[in-house]
């Protein structure tokens, strides 16, 4: 099973969305087609801008929680730009 933390970006909203899943294809289909999804239904142009494969579910959820707790667009942009930040997250949250 794949455990993935992902970040989507909507140019229309100029916003990021952070999520975690065990199947990125199914999850993207959900975001693209779910009219009642609390956050992502507001735009139809979500693109995957970052993915991080995790060792297990615990690590995946911890990293997702960490990214969300930062509440920072700049942090997310840096995470996308500097791959070493993602590597450090995997060390910081071994699962």
JOLINBEL-V207485 format. One record per run of one state. SS is the DSSP state (A for helix, B for strand, O for the rest). FROM is the first residue (numbers start at 1). TO is the last residue. If there is no record, write none. Layout:
BEGIN
ss={SS/SS}
from={FROM/FROM}
to={TO/TO}
END
This chain:
BEGIN
ss={O/B/O/B/O/A/O/A/O/B/O/A/O/A/O/A/O}
from={1/3/11/15/22/24/34/40/43/47/55/57/71/73/82/83/93}
to={2/10/14/21/23/33/39/42/46/54/56/70/72/81/82/92/95}
END
